[in-house]
Amino acid sequence: MKIFTYYYNYLIFLKIIPLLVWPLFCYSADTQRNISLISENDIYAPKAQDRHYTNGLRLSLGNSNLSWESLEPLLNTSSSTTYRDEIAIGHSIYTPENYISPELQESDRPFAGWMYGEYTAIANTQITETAIGLSIGLVGSAALGRQIQTLNHSIINDPKPLGWDNQLNNEPAILLKYRQSQFHPIAELGNTNLGLITRLGLNLGNVFTDAGAGMVLRLGSYLSNHELPIRIQPGISGNSTYIEVRNNRFDWQIFTEIQGRGVIHNIFLDGNTFNNSHSVRKKPFVWESSAGLVLSSGHFKHPLYLAFTLTWRSLEFELQNGNNNFGSALIGLQY
């Protein structure tokens, strides 16, 4: 039954591929491009502990002002809708708390690396943002989690991780992501605006299968109709890393977020899909809260934006020793 469920998921991917591929033919001279790099690590958080979700990197290239008029009937949008997309590569590392022991930590989560490429298509109106993304990659030794963590620890003179012989087996990693967000202006306080974002999200695949809802309260000099905070998966806010920058303007935002997800499948807790591997008993519901800051400047030849987020994530599995705290740092520019 489990195998049938995942084969059915893959059939759903086939239905969505035309929508994901079509934007590749919609670039024009008016297309604006951006490049961004996001780094997530528990070392960015107070009282950092090198465990569980311990490192994430994502490099992305985005395109704005795309021409998708022929897709408007399919997307149920109007001529006032704006479109953009993003191509990204990423890598994430998960480890148990005791990563320096070569022995299997039976009560703690498995070692795992995840390497992937993804494509995301986004449609914006004045009050909504819809994002659909497809991620394809690898979980297991081929994802180079052991090598990357060992290199990182040698650079910062941390203990060498010795438990990677117990990592998940190699497996193709497929993930379909969907998010629908709505923007709610609350008040204008002179040159400062207060607003709320509400969102629903769905992840479907053999990496994550979950559904969630959340909200973001934000305060700033300019609140565009684009999602915050900027994050990597899992979570319903991990679809893109674009921030709108106004010409010759400096803008700022501070925000706080809360979200909850009902989790059906998480390969980094449940273990491999099609063969036996170490696993732990996951929690069926995970919540997290975040707070962060966004800065942007359009005074440069290439407009620049920066963001930083701190995230507190609840227990993800039985016998977990303490919550997960980590930070996300983003730098991006437009050209």
PEZI-V675980 format. One record per backbone hydrogen bond with DSSP energy under -0.5 kcal/mol. NH is the residue of the N-H (numbers start at 0). CO is the residue of the C=O. E is the energy in kcal/mol with one decimal. If there is no record, write none. Layout:
[[NH,CO,E] [NH,CO,E]]
This chain:
[[4,0,-2.1] [5,1,-1.6] [6,2,-2.2] [7,3,-2.3] [8,4,-1.7] [9,5,-1.9] [10,6,-1.4] [11,7,-1.5] [12,8,-1.6] [13,9,-1.6] [14,10,-1.1] [15,11,-1.2] [15,12,-0.6] [16,12,-1.3] [18,15,-0.6] [19,15,-1.4] [20,16,-2.3] [21,17,-2.1] [22,18,-0.6] [23,20,-1.8] [24,21,-2.2] [25,22,-2.1] [30,27,-1.5] [31,63,-1.4] [33,61,-2.1] [34,332,-2.5] [35,59,-2.2] [36,330,-2.6] [37,57,-2.3] [38,328,-2.7] [39,55,-3.0] [40,326,-1.9] [41,53,-0.8] [43,40,-1.2] [44,41,-1.2] [47,44,-0.7] [50,48,-1.8] [51,94,-2.1] [53,51,-1.2] [53,92,-1.9] [54,92,-1.2] [55,39,-2.5] [56,90,-2.6] [57,37,-1.9] [58,88,-2.5] [59,35,-2.5] [60,86,-3.0] [61,33,-3.3] [62,84,-2.2] [63,31,-3.5] [64,82,-0.5] [65,82,-2.2] [66,25,-1.9] [67,65,-0.8] [70,67,-2.4] [71,68,-1.5] [74,70,-2.6] [75,71,-1.0] [76,71,-2.0] [80,77,-1.7] [81,123,-2.7] [82,65,-0.5] [83,121,-2.2] [84,62,-2.2] [85,119,-2.0] [86,60,-2.9] [87,117,-2.5] [88,58,-2.4] [89,115,-2.5] [90,56,-2.5] [91,113,-2.2] [92,54,-2.5] [93,111,-2.8] [94,51,-2.0] [98,96,-1.3] [105,103,-1.2] [107,104,-1.6] [109,267,-0.5] [111,93,-2.5] [113,91,-2.3] [114,137,-2.3] [115,89,-2.2] [116,135,-2.4] [117,87,-2.7] [118,133,-2.3] [119,85,-2.5] [120,131,-2.9] [121,83,-2.8] [122,129,-2.6] [123,81,-3.2] [124,127,-2.6] [128,180,-2.0] [129,122,-2.7] [130,178,-2.5] [131,120,-2.5] [132,176,-2.7] [133,118,-2.6] [134,174,-3.1] [135,116,-2.8] [136,172,-2.5] [137,114,-2.9] [138,170,-2.4] [139,112,-1.5] [142,139,-1.8] [143,140,-1.8] [144,139,-0.5] [147,143,-2.2] [148,144,-2.5] [149,145,-2.5] [150,146,-2.2] [151,147,-2.5] [152,148,-2.6] [153,149,-1.9] [154,150,-1.9] [155,151,-1.9] [157,152,-2.5] [161,98,-2.3] [162,98,-1.2] [165,162,-2.0] [166,163,-1.6] [167,110,-1.9] [170,138,-2.3] [172,136,-2.5] [173,171,-0.5] [174,134,-2.5] [175,203,-2.9] [176,132,-3.1] [177,201,-2.5] [178,130,-2.2] [179,199,-2.5] [180,128,-2.9] [181,197,-2.8] [182,126,-2.3] [183,195,-3.2] [184,182,-0.5] [185,193,-2.7] [186,193,-1.7] [188,186,-0.5] [188,191,-4.1] [189,187,-0.6] [191,188,-1.3] [192,219,-3.4] [193,186,-2.8] [194,217,-2.5] [195,183,-2.4] [196,215,-2.6] [197,181,-2.2] [198,213,-2.3] [199,179,-2.3] [200,211,-2.4] [201,177,-2.6] [202,209,-2.7] [203,175,-2.5] [205,173,-0.9] [206,173,-1.0] [208,264,-2.4] [209,202,-1.9] [210,261,-1.8] [211,200,-2.3] [212,259,-1.9] [213,198,-1.9] [214,257,-2.3] [215,196,-2.5] [216,255,-2.7] [217,194,-2.7] [217,215,-0.5] [218,253,-2.7] [219,192,-2.3] [220,251,-1.8] [221,251,-0.7] [223,221,-0.7] [225,223,-1.4] [230,228,-0.7] [230,236,-0.9] [237,234,-0.9] [247,297,-2.1] [248,245,-1.6] [250,248,-0.5] [250,295,-2.4] [252,293,-2.1] [253,218,-2.8] [254,291,-2.1] [255,216,-2.2] [256,289,-2.7] [257,214,-2.1] [258,287,-2.3] [259,212,-2.5] [260,285,-2.8] [261,210,-3.0] [262,260,-0.6] [262,283,-2.4] [263,208,-2.5] [263,261,-0.6] [264,208,-2.1] [266,206,-2.7] [268,265,-2.3] [269,265,-3.6] [270,266,-1.3] [279,268,-2.7] [281,279,-0.7] [282,315,-3.0] [285,260,-2.4] [287,258,-2.5] [288,311,-2.1] [289,256,-2.2] [290,309,-1.8] [291,254,-2.3] [292,307,-2.3] [293,252,-2.8] [294,305,-2.7] [295,250,-2.3] [296,303,-2.7] [297,248,-2.4] [302,300,-0.6] [303,296,-2.1] [304,331,-2.7] [305,294,-3.1] [306,329,-1.9] [307,292,-2.3] [308,327,-2.4] [309,290,-2.8] [310,325,-2.8] [311,288,-3.0] [312,310,-0.5] [312,323,-3.3] [313,286,-2.8] [317,280,-3.0] [319,316,-1.5] [321,319,-1.1] [323,312,-2.0] [324,322,-0.5] [325,310,-1.9] [326,40,-2.3] [327,308,-2.9] [328,38,-2.9] [329,306,-2.8] [330,36,-2.1] [331,304,-2.4] [332,34,-2.3] [333,302,-2.3] [334,32,-2.9]]
